[in-house]
C-alpha cells in the first residue's frame, strides 16, 4: 500500500469516527487510529497525513499523535530528529497555518513548545526559537497571530513542570529561558501592541485578534515563576511579582502603564478585561524593583489616576470580566502599597471617594458583583488595618466611608436571602454562600477590622436589623400549626432564619476579632455584650423541642443553628477560658439582660446548646460535627475544661452517654463522630475534678459490648445492623484509647 492509499484509508477511519451513526464502526475506527501513537515507526506517516490531507479531523489526529509519539519516544530520537520534527511543525504553520483550523494550530504550537523545552540544552537551535518565530511576526497578520500564539505556548510550557523528567531539570531550563529569552518575548509583545496603536495594514478583526494575543503574551510573561516558588494560582493573593532587575526600565516607563490603560479604553471584551488583568500584575511588582521611592510613588500615582479614570467614566464595566478585574486591581493597589503611600498621592481624595461609591454601588447590585465582593471587602479591610500606622495630618477619609461600606454589605446579605427564596427561574446563576463554608469564611474574614473601626455605628445598624427579624421569627413560630404550615408562613420563617444567620455570622466575626482576650476597650466590651445578648435570646426559641422537630431539616434552620454554634465558638475564644477574665464588661451587660454574670453561667448556656443539638438534631450531621468540635475545644482548655466539670449537665454526661441518651450516636452518618465524643468525655474524666470513676464512665460502653456479645451469632454477624453496631462500639473504644494515650 503506497502513501496515497494509506492516506485514503486514514481519512476513511476519521470519517467514520466523527460521522458514522454506528457505534461499533466508530469504536473500530478509533482503535485503528489509536495505533498511530503506539510505535515510533508511525512518525513519518503522521507527518505525511498532516502535510497532504485536506480533512481537518485527519490533520488534528495526526498532530495529536505526533505530540504523543515525540513525548513517548523522546530518548529514542536523535538531536537532529528532534529538530526535524520541530521544524516540520514550524514549516507547516508557516505554509498552511493561516488557512488551517484553529485547533490544529493549537496542537502544533503545543508540539513546538514541548520539543523546545525538553530539548532546550540539546542544541543551540532550540534556544534560537524566538528568532525563528520572529519570521512569523514580520509576515502577514495571520502569521503574526500564529507567531504570538507560538510564543505564548512556549512561555507557558517553560513555566510548567509537567513535561519534564524532574523538577530539577524543569527549574534549570526555566531559569535559563528566563535569563536568555523571556525579556525579549516581553519586549516583542509590547512592541506589537504599540504598532497596533500606530496602525497596521490589517482588517479590524485581525487587529483585535493580534491585540488579544499580544495582551495574553504579556500576561503569561508577567505571570512567569521568576524565582521558582511555584505560586499557587488558586489562592486569592497573587503575591509579589519578582520580575528581574533587567526589566526595570520598561516597568518604570510611564508609557508601559499608559499602553494598557489605553488598550482598555479603546477596546471591547475580551481584550479589555485582559488589559486590566495585566495591570493587576503590574500593581504587584516588587518594591525593590524600582530605582527609588520617588519612582515607585510616581508609578502608584499613574495607577491611581488610571483606575480613577475607569471609576469616573464607568467605561467597560458592563462586562463582568472587566468589572471583576477592576475589583482585583483596586485590592492589589492596597495589598502592595502602604496606606501612607496612597494618601500621599495627589489623586487620593478623589480616588477614595470614587472607590467608596463604586463599592457601595457594587453591594447594591450584588447579583452583578457576587464574585468580586471579596476583593472589595479585602481592599477596605486592609485600608482600615493600616490606620494605626498612618502618620501625618493628611486625612484618610476612612471614617466617612467605611460605615457606609459595611452597612451596604450587610444590607446586600439581607437582599440575597430574599432573592434565594424566589422561584428558581428568577434566580439565574445565584449561589447560596452558606452551601460553601470555605468561601463563606473567606468572605467573613474581611469583616472584623471593618466592623471594629466604627463599632458602635455598625453594631447599632446590625441590632436595628436583628431585632425586627427576631421579633418576626418569634411571631411566626408562635402562630397556630395550621397557619404555620402555609407556604407564606414557611417562606417567612426561612427568610427570618436566613437573615438572622447572616447577622449572627457578622456579629461572630466582630467578637472574634480581638488580638487577645479583653484587649478591646470597656466601651467596646459593652457593645459586645449587647450583641451577645441579642444572639443568646435566639437560642431558647430555636431549640424549643417543638420548633426543632418541625424545622430542623430545613436548610435555613440548619444555617442559623450553625451560625449560632460559630458565634459560641468565637465567644469562647475571647471571653471564656484560660486568658479571659471575669471582670469583662461583657458579663456586666449579660448580667443585666440575661442574668449571665460569669464564665460558669455562660458555659451552662453553651453546653445546653451542644446537648440540645446532639439529642434533638441526631440526623443533622453538619450541626453535630460543629457542636462536638466546640465541646472538644472547651474540654481541651485547662481552665475551661475544669469549669465544665462544675456543671451538673457535664457530670451527667460522664455517667450517661449511651445512644439512648444521645440519639445522634445511632445515626450511621454520624459514625465517625463517636470517636470524638467519647475521647472528649474521657479527657474531661481525666482532669481529676470529678467524682466519677473510670469504671462508672465505662459502664454504658461495657453494657453495649455485653449486648453485642449476646446478640452476635454466626448467622447475623454479617448483617448491616450488626456490623454498624460493632463498628460504632469500636469507634467508642478508639476514642477512649486516644484520650488515655494523651493523658
Buried (B, 14 or more C-beta within 10 A) or exposed (E): EEEEEEBEEBBBBBBBBBEBEEEEBBEBBEEBBEEBBEEEEBBEBBBBBBBEBEBBBBBBBBBBBBBBBBBEBBEEBEEEBBBBBBBBBBEBBBEBBBEBEEBBBBBBBBBBBBBBBBBBEBBEBBBEBBEBBBEBBEBEBBBBBBBBBBBBBBBBBBBBBEBBEEEEBBBBBBBBBBEEBBBEBBEBBBEBBEBBEEEEEBEEEBBBBBBBBBBBBBBBBBBBBBBBEEBEEEEEEBEBBBBBEEBBEBBBEEEBBEBBBBBBBBBEEBBBBBBBBBBBBBBBBBEEBBEEEEBBBBBBBBBBBBBBBBBEEEBBBEBBBBBBBBBBBBBBBBBBBBBBBBBBBEBBBBBBBBBBBBBBBBBEEBEBBBEBBBBBBBBBBBBBBBBEEBEEEEEBBBEEBBBBBBBBBBBBBBBBBEBBBEEEEEBEEBEBBBEEEEBBEBBBBBBBBBBBBBBEBBBEBBBEBBEEBBEBBEEBBEBEEEEBEEEEBBBBBBBBBBBBBBBBBBBBBBBBBBEEBBEBEEEBBBBBBBBBBBBBBBBEEBBBEEBBEBBBEBBBBBBBBBBBBBBBBBBBBBBBBEBBEEEBBBBBBBBEBBEBBBBBBBBBBBBBBBBBBBBBBBBBBBBBBBBBBBBBBBBEBEEBBBBBBBBEEBBEBBBEBBBEBBBBBBBEEBBEBBBBBBBBBBBBBBBEEBEBEEEEBBBBBEEBBEEBEEEBEEEEEEEEEBEEBBEBBEBBBBBBBBBBEEE
